[in-house]
Each structure stands twice: as structure tokens, then as C-alpha cells.
Amino acid sequence: MISPTQIRKPENWQDFEKLCKKLWGEIWECSAFIKRNGRGGQNQSGVDVYGLPKGEKQYFGIQCKGKDDYSKSKLSEKEIDLEIEKARKFTPPLNTLIFATTADKDVKIEEYIRKKNIENIENGLFNIDIASWSDIVDLLEERRSTFNWYINNCQYKDASDISVLFGDEEEIEIHPKYIKTSKIYRLKREIDYSLFPDWVNPEHPFAKQLASIQKLREPIYSSPFDRKKRKIDHRWCSLPFKIYNTGSTVIEDYKLLVRFDRDKVEEIDDKFRSFSPGPLYNQTLIVAENAERIKNRQVFQSSAYYNHIEFIPTNKILVQEDIVRFDVSIIPKDNVEEIEVTWVLKSRDFKKEGKLKIKITPHYEENREIIEVESIEELKDNELIITPKTTEE
């Protein structure tokens, strides 16, 4: 027989909720009638599992709290108060609310639960109790049916897990580029051309002839082979996403949804580009190349939400320890210091979500502009103007 110390916690909160349903179904002798409350995302009024124990006339409820291994946190007094307040709205009113948690026993939390229980009873409300993981193990040992089910179906169940990162980290620092221009106003100074050779004076015939020659050198036509210059905005920053299968199962038929804080992002680019080399290029080759690019495309900007990116892999299977990478680019809004990124990975049998963080540290290129004015009335205070850095190529 497996000793209590060898019974490990469920791998995820979904399995923990199933265990609570089956265990208390056996304890309350209502296995056929105990239920999970609604579905994920719905208001559950502080109750994840509920049932009518044999001989009782009021429902009992369980609030399942997966801690430590799932959320790396402990059950807190604030969290308990919040769930008790929610449970007061459960209909019909509860007889008992049990906090079932994978957290280890905590004497302070158990004392707090006892106090809240007395307080609730004095107010004519439901009883409150707590079962930590060691309590649940004790209950499992006393319930042969649930014990065998858990050992055979969950104890050695392979765990699915993935990490979504920026490279190898959950946080990345990006550096959009700007130009910081100092505008300095000053009075225009008269040049005494008598101190220079005659040809320096722009009114001198030689200076005028030189200007005419320079103008003739300017192109008067454009070749069809000339490429049209494109404007480059250096605020664009690339984000290297990595999906890493850290679990012990194969993840199949998966896709990743990435959502950026819409109030902090100016633009998003999924980096897909059509092949368009110019009118003189073989059109059949252009069509073939674009068809190939579309077939291999994996990153899509959502048509419904401008701040969403979807990664839909052409290879739908992610084996253990396998890594998939893709890039997107963003322009953060001005004066934003941090952007939160939320991701959700969905697959055939597995779902996980998490958050990443983008820290923004702009890089500034210093520029100085002297503006000469004709009169004192036109003089202004010096100005500092920050603009996006753009170039043409």
C-alpha cells in the first residue's frame, strides 16, 4: 500500500476539483448527486462543488483552492473572507462551506477558520471548515473507493505543462528610438562679405553660376528600376516569443492567443509580408511565392481585436521538451513604462494561461537646431521637442 507521504498532490486544479467531488461524494454518500458548480468563467457564488449529504436537508459546498504547486501562494485571510461573502449568495442557503486546499496545514489559518465559523453560526449562517492536503490524505485513506480511483487514475497521471517566454525570461526590456531636438532661437547675424573673397558673396556672378551648375545635376526623370524609398519608424521593437513543452505529455492541436494591454500599444505587426518585387518581375513566380508564404504562415493579427495576436502552428504537435519560436513587433505608446501581456494556450486536452511583462526604456538621439530670426520680437524661449526617429531606405 502507498503510504500517506507518497501520495502526491494533483498536477493541476482541474484534477484537484475532480478529486474533491469524488471524495466528498463518498463521504456524504451522495456520489450520484454531487456536482461541480457551473463552468469556468461563471459566477459560482464561492462554491466549486456542492451536494446534499445523505439525511441532510440543506446543501453542503466545497471551495477548492489549489495552492503551492499551482499558484505558488498560500491561502490568506482576505481570500477566505471574500469566498465566505460570495457563498452567502449561494441559493438555496448552505449548511456548510468547506475550504479544500492543496496547501500544507497552517495553524494561523485554521484558527482564523474556527473564528469565522463561530461568527457565522452566531449570525445564523452556514458552518465553515477547512481541509488541507494532509487532511485530504487522511480522508482518502479512510475511503477505499476514492483512494483506489485516485491512485490508479491521477497519482501517476502524466502532467501536461508549457512555458511561454520572451526568449528565456518572463520579462523583456525594449528600446523604442526617439529624436530629442533642442531648438535654440537667436538673432540673425549680418555677414560682412568684405572680409571674404568676392566669390563667397551669393550675389557674386561666380556664386550664381555655381548654383546653376548644381541645379543642372539634379535628376529630371526617375527610372522604372528605381526603388521607392520606404519610411522606417525606429519605435518598432521586436518581441521573441518562445513556447516550450515542459511537461511529460505530447500537446496536440494547439494554438496560442496573445493579448497586449490595448491602452499602452500604438501598433502591432505580425511580420507577415507579401512578395512584391516590382512590375517587371515574373508574375507567375510572384503568385507561387505568395502562395507558399500563405501556406507557411503561423502568426496572425486578429481581425476582431487590434491588440490580439494568434499563433496557429502548421505543425500541430509539440512533443516533450520541444520549442517553437515566433516574433511579433510593437510600437508602444509614448510615455508608457510597462506593458502587460496575457497569453492563453489551448490544445485538444490541455489549457494554460499566464502573463508576461514588457519594460520600456526609450533611447534618445540628441539633435540641436539653431533658428535665426530677423528681430527681437521673433525671439522665443528655447524648446525641447521629442519626435519618433524615422529614416528612409
C-alpha positions as CSV (number, residue, x, y, z in Angstrom):
1,M,0.0,0.0,0.0
2,I,1.2,3.5,-0.7
3,S,2.0,5.5,2.5
4,P,0.4,8.9,3.0
5,T,3.7,10.6,2.5
6,Q,3.9,9.1,-1.0
7,I,0.5,10.4,-2.1
8,R,1.3,13.4,-4.2
9,K,-0.9,16.3,-4.9
10,P,-2.9,16.5,-8.1
11,E,-1.0,18.0,-11.0
12,N,-3.5,20.8,-11.7
13,W,-6.6,22.5,-10.2
14,Q,-8.9,20.6,-12.6
15,D,-7.8,17.2,-11.2
16,F,-8.0,18.6,-7.7
17,E,-11.6,19.7,-8.2
18,K,-12.4,16.2,-9.6
19,L,-10.8,14.6,-6.5
20,C,-12.8,16.8,-4.1
21,K,-16.1,15.9,-5.9
22,K,-15.4,12.2,-5.8
23,L,-14.0,12.2,-2.2
24,W,-16.9,14.2,-0.6
25,G,-19.4,12.3,-2.7
26,E,-18.2,9.2,-0.9
27,I,-18.1,10.9,2.5
28,W,-21.6,12.4,2.1
29,E,-22.9,9.2,0.5
30,C,-24.3,11.1,-2.5
31,S,-21.9,10.2,-5.3
32,A,-24.6,10.2,-7.9
33,F,-25.9,13.7,-7.0
34,I,-22.8,15.7,-6.1
35,K,-22.0,18.2,-8.8
36,R,-19.4,20.8,-9.9
37,N,-21.0,24.3,-9.9
38,G,-21.5,25.7,-13.4
39,R,-18.5,26.1,-15.6
40,G,-15.3,28.1,-15.7
41,G,-15.9,31.9,-16.0
42,Q,-19.4,31.8,-14.5
43,N,-20.3,33.3,-11.1
44,Q,-20.1,30.3,-8.7
45,S,-21.0,32.2,-5.5
46,G,-17.9,30.9,-3.7
47,V,-18.8,27.2,-4.3
48,D,-17.0,24.9,-6.7
49,V,-18.6,21.6,-5.7
50,Y,-22.0,21.1,-4.0
51,G,-24.1,18.2,-2.8
52,L,-26.9,17.1,-0.5
53,P,-25.4,14.7,2.1
54,K,-27.5,11.7,3.0
55,G,-30.0,12.6,5.6
56,E,-29.5,16.4,5.3
57,K,-32.0,18.9,4.1
58,Q,-29.5,21.7,3.1
59,Y,-26.7,21.7,0.6
60,F,-23.1,21.5,1.6
61,G,-20.5,23.3,-0.6
62,I,-16.8,23.0,-1.2
63,Q,-14.5,25.8,-2.3
64,C,-11.4,24.2,-3.9
65,K,-8.2,26.1,-3.6
66,G,-5.2,24.8,-5.5
67,K,-2.2,26.3,-3.8
68,D,1.6,25.9,-3.7
69,D,2.2,23.8,-6.8
70,Y,-0.4,25.7,-8.9
71,S,-0.2,29.3,-7.9
72,K,2.8,29.3,-5.6
73,S,0.8,31.1,-2.9
74,K,-0.9,30.4,0.4
75,L,-4.5,30.6,1.5
76,S,-5.0,34.1,3.0
77,E,-7.5,35.6,5.5
78,K,-8.5,38.1,2.8
79,E,-9.2,35.3,0.4
80,I,-11.2,33.4,3.0
81,D,-13.3,36.5,3.7
82,L,-14.0,37.0,0.0
83,E,-15.2,33.5,-0.6
84,I,-17.4,33.4,2.5
85,E,-19.0,36.6,1.3
86,K,-19.6,35.1,-2.1
87,A,-21.0,31.9,-0.5
88,R,-23.7,33.9,1.3
89,K,-25.3,34.4,-2.1
90,F,-25.5,30.7,-2.9
91,T,-29.1,29.6,-3.5
92,P,-30.6,27.8,-1.6
93,P,-28.6,28.8,1.5
94,L,-25.7,26.4,2.5
95,N,-25.5,24.3,5.6
96,T,-21.7,24.1,5.5
97,L,-18.8,25.5,3.4
98,I,-15.6,23.6,3.3
99,F,-12.3,25.1,2.1
100,A,-10.4,22.2,0.5
101,T,-6.8,23.2,-0.3
102,T,-3.6,21.6,-1.6
103,A,-1.7,23.9,0.8
104,D,0.1,22.4,3.8
105,K,-1.5,22.8,7.2
106,D,-1.3,26.3,8.7
107,V,-2.1,26.8,12.3
108,K,-2.9,30.5,11.9
109,I,-5.3,29.9,9.0
110,E,-7.0,27.0,10.9
111,E,-7.5,29.3,13.9
112,Y,-9.0,32.0,11.6
113,I,-11.4,29.5,10.1
114,R,-12.6,28.5,13.6
115,K,-13.3,32.1,14.5
116,K,-15.2,32.7,11.2
117,N,-17.2,29.5,11.9
118,I,-18.3,30.7,15.3
119,E,-19.1,34.2,13.9
120,N,-21.2,32.7,11.1
121,I,-23.1,30.4,13.4
122,E,-23.9,33.3,15.7
123,N,-25.3,35.2,12.7
124,G,-27.5,32.2,11.7
125,L,-25.3,31.4,8.7
126,F,-23.5,28.2,7.4
127,N,-20.7,26.3,9.1
128,I,-17.2,26.8,7.9
129,D,-14.4,24.2,7.9
130,I,-11.0,23.7,6.2
131,A,-9.3,20.6,4.8
132,S,-5.6,21.0,4.0
133,W,-3.7,18.5,1.8
134,S,-2.7,16.3,4.8
135,D,-6.4,16.2,6.0
136,I,-7.4,15.2,2.5
137,V,-4.8,12.4,2.5
138,D,-6.3,11.1,5.8
139,L,-9.8,11.2,4.4
140,L,-8.5,9.3,1.3
141,E,-7.1,6.5,3.4
142,E,-10.5,6.0,5.0
143,R,-12.4,5.9,1.7
144,R,-11.2,2.9,-0.3
145,S,-13.2,3.6,-3.4
146,T,-11.9,7.2,-3.9
147,F,-8.4,6.1,-2.8
148,N,-8.1,3.4,-5.5
149,W,-9.6,5.7,-8.1
150,Y,-7.1,8.5,-7.3
151,I,-4.1,6.2,-7.2
152,N,-5.0,4.4,-10.5
153,N,-6.1,7.5,-12.4
154,C,-4.4,10.6,-11.1
155,Q,-1.5,9.6,-8.8
156,Y,0.7,8.6,-11.8
157,K,-1.0,10.6,-14.4
158,D,1.3,12.3,-16.8
159,A,1.4,16.1,-16.4
160,S,1.0,18.5,-19.3
161,D,2.7,21.8,-18.9
162,I,4.2,24.6,-21.1
163,S,6.1,27.8,-20.7
164,V,5.6,30.9,-22.8
165,L,8.5,33.3,-22.5
166,F,10.4,36.1,-24.2
167,G,13.5,34.2,-25.1
168,D,14.2,32.6,-21.7
169,E,12.5,35.2,-19.5
170,E,9.0,36.3,-18.5
171,E,10.1,39.9,-18.8
172,I,11.8,41.8,-21.6
173,E,13.1,45.3,-21.9
174,I,12.7,47.1,-25.2
175,H,14.1,50.4,-26.5
176,P,12.0,52.4,-29.0
177,K,14.1,55.2,-30.6
178,Y,13.3,58.9,-30.5
179,I,15.0,62.2,-31.5
180,K,15.3,64.8,-28.8
181,T,15.7,68.2,-30.6
182,S,16.8,71.3,-28.8
183,K,15.5,74.3,-30.7
184,I,17.6,77.4,-30.0
185,Y,16.4,80.8,-31.2
186,R,18.8,83.7,-31.8
187,L,19.1,86.9,-33.8
188,K,20.3,86.6,-37.3
189,R,23.8,88.0,-37.7
190,E,24.7,90.1,-40.7
191,I,27.7,88.8,-42.6
192,D,30.4,91.3,-43.7
193,Y,31.3,89.9,-47.1
194,S,34.0,92.5,-47.5
195,L,36.1,90.3,-45.2
196,F,35.9,87.3,-47.6
197,P,36.8,86.7,-51.3
198,D,34.3,88.2,-53.8
199,W,33.0,84.7,-54.9
200,V,31.8,83.9,-51.4
201,N,29.1,86.6,-51.7
202,P,25.9,84.8,-53.0
203,E,25.3,87.8,-55.2
204,H,28.6,87.4,-57.0
205,P,28.3,86.2,-60.6
206,F,30.6,83.2,-59.9
207,A,28.5,82.1,-56.9
208,K,25.3,82.3,-59.0
209,Q,26.9,80.3,-61.8
210,L,28.0,77.6,-59.3
211,A,24.4,77.3,-58.0
212,S,23.1,76.9,-61.6
213,I,25.5,74.1,-62.3
214,Q,24.4,72.3,-59.1
215,K,20.8,72.6,-60.1
216,L,21.5,71.0,-63.5
217,R,23.0,68.0,-61.8
218,E,19.6,67.2,-60.1
219,P,17.8,64.2,-61.9
220,I,14.9,65.3,-64.1
221,Y,13.4,61.8,-64.5
222,S,13.0,58.6,-62.5
223,S,14.0,55.2,-63.7
224,P,11.4,52.3,-63.5
225,F,14.2,50.4,-61.8
226,D,14.5,52.9,-59.0
227,R,13.1,51.5,-55.8
228,K,10.6,53.6,-53.9
229,K,12.0,54.6,-50.6
230,R,10.1,53.4,-47.6
231,K,9.9,55.2,-44.3
232,I,11.3,53.3,-41.3
233,D,9.9,54.1,-37.8
234,H,12.5,53.2,-35.2
235,R,10.0,52.9,-32.4
236,W,9.2,49.4,-33.7
237,C,10.5,46.8,-31.2
238,S,10.7,43.0,-31.8
239,L,9.4,40.5,-29.3
240,P,10.9,37.0,-29.5
241,F,8.2,34.6,-28.2
242,K,9.1,31.0,-27.2
243,I,6.7,28.1,-26.5
244,Y,8.4,25.3,-24.5
245,N,6.8,22.0,-23.7
246,T,8.0,21.5,-20.1
247,G,5.5,18.7,-19.3
248,S,5.7,14.9,-19.8
249,T,2.9,14.6,-22.5
250,V,2.6,15.5,-26.1
251,I,0.5,18.6,-26.7
252,E,-1.7,18.3,-29.8
253,D,-3.9,20.6,-31.9
254,Y,-2.7,23.7,-30.0
255,K,-2.7,27.4,-30.6
256,L,-1.6,30.4,-28.6
257,L,-3.6,33.7,-28.2
258,V,-1.5,36.7,-27.1
259,R,-3.3,39.8,-25.8
260,F,-1.5,43.2,-25.3
261,D,-2.8,45.9,-23.0
262,R,-4.7,47.9,-25.6
263,D,-4.3,51.3,-23.8
264,K,-0.5,51.0,-24.0
265,V,0.2,49.8,-27.5
266,E,0.1,52.0,-30.6
267,E,0.6,49.3,-33.3
268,I,1.2,45.6,-33.6
269,D,2.8,43.9,-36.6
270,D,2.6,40.1,-37.1
271,K,5.5,40.4,-39.6
272,F,3.8,38.7,-42.5
273,R,4.8,40.2,-45.8
274,S,3.6,39.5,-49.3
275,F,6.2,39.2,-52.1
276,S,6.1,42.2,-54.3
277,P,9.4,42.8,-56.2
278,G,8.0,45.1,-58.9
279,P,6.1,45.2,-62.2
280,L,9.0,43.7,-64.3
281,Y,9.3,40.5,-62.2
282,N,7.8,37.3,-63.5
283,Q,4.1,37.3,-62.3
284,T,3.8,33.5,-62.2
285,L,6.8,33.4,-59.8
286,I,5.2,36.1,-57.6
287,V,1.9,34.2,-57.3
288,A,3.8,30.9,-56.5
289,E,5.9,32.6,-53.8
290,N,2.9,34.3,-52.2
291,A,1.0,31.0,-52.1
292,E,3.9,29.4,-50.3
293,R,4.2,32.2,-47.8
294,I,0.4,32.0,-47.0
295,K,0.7,28.2,-46.6
296,N,3.6,28.5,-44.1
297,R,2.1,31.5,-42.2
298,Q,1.7,30.9,-38.4
299,V,1.3,34.3,-36.9
300,F,-1.9,36.3,-37.4
301,Q,-3.1,39.6,-36.1
302,S,-6.7,39.3,-35.0
303,S,-9.3,40.8,-37.4
304,A,-11.6,41.4,-34.4
305,Y,-9.2,43.0,-31.9
306,Y,-6.2,45.0,-32.9
307,N,-4.3,44.1,-29.7
308,H,-4.6,40.3,-30.2
309,I,-2.1,38.1,-31.9
310,E,-2.7,34.4,-32.7
311,F,0.0,31.8,-33.2
312,I,-1.5,28.9,-35.1
313,P,1.3,26.4,-35.9
314,T,1.5,24.5,-39.2
315,N,2.8,21.6,-37.1
316,K,0.0,20.9,-34.6
317,I,2.1,18.6,-32.4
318,L,4.5,19.8,-29.7
319,V,6.5,16.9,-28.2
320,Q,8.1,16.9,-24.8
321,E,11.0,19.4,-24.4
322,D,10.2,20.8,-27.9
323,I,10.5,24.5,-28.5
324,V,8.7,26.7,-31.0
325,R,9.6,30.3,-31.6
326,F,8.0,33.3,-33.4
327,D,8.3,37.1,-33.5
328,V,6.0,40.0,-33.5
329,S,6.7,43.7,-33.3
330,I,5.0,46.5,-31.4
331,I,5.2,50.3,-31.1
332,P,4.4,51.2,-27.5
333,K,2.5,54.4,-26.9
334,D,4.5,57.4,-25.8
335,N,5.3,57.8,-22.1
336,V,4.4,54.2,-21.3
337,E,6.9,52.4,-19.0
338,E,5.4,48.9,-18.8
339,I,3.1,46.7,-20.8
340,E,1.3,43.6,-19.5
341,V,0.9,40.7,-22.0
342,T,-1.6,38.0,-21.3
343,W,-1.4,34.6,-23.1
344,V,-3.7,31.6,-23.3
345,L,-2.6,28.3,-24.9
346,K,-5.4,25.9,-25.9
347,S,-5.0,22.4,-27.1
348,R,-7.0,19.2,-27.5
349,D,-6.7,18.1,-23.9
350,F,-4.9,20.9,-22.1
351,K,-5.2,24.6,-21.5
352,K,-3.0,27.1,-19.7
353,E,-2.7,30.8,-19.3
354,G,-0.2,33.3,-18.0
355,K,1.3,36.7,-18.1
356,L,4.5,38.4,-19.4
357,K,5.9,41.8,-18.9
358,I,7.4,44.4,-21.2
359,K,9.5,47.2,-19.7
360,I,10.1,50.2,-22.0
361,T,13.3,52.2,-21.8
362,P,13.3,54.7,-24.8
363,H,16.6,55.6,-26.4
364,Y,17.1,59.2,-27.4
365,E,19.2,60.7,-30.2
366,E,20.3,64.2,-29.3
367,N,19.8,66.9,-32.0
368,R,20.4,70.6,-32.0
369,E,18.7,73.1,-34.2
370,I,19.6,76.8,-34.5
371,I,16.8,79.1,-35.7
372,E,17.9,82.6,-36.7
373,V,15.2,85.3,-36.6
374,E,15.2,88.8,-38.0
375,S,14.1,90.8,-35.0
376,I,14.0,90.6,-31.2
377,E,10.2,90.3,-31.4
378,E,10.5,87.0,-33.1
379,L,12.8,85.5,-30.4
380,K,11.3,82.6,-28.4
381,D,12.4,80.6,-25.4
382,N,14.5,77.5,-26.3
383,E,12.3,74.4,-26.9
384,L,12.8,70.7,-26.4
385,I,10.9,68.6,-28.8
386,I,10.8,64.8,-28.8
387,T,9.7,63.0,-32.0
388,P,9.9,59.4,-33.2
389,K,13.1,58.6,-35.0
390,T,12.3,57.9,-38.7
391,T,14.6,57.2,-41.7
392,E,14.1,56.4,-45.4
393,E,15.8,53.5,-47.2
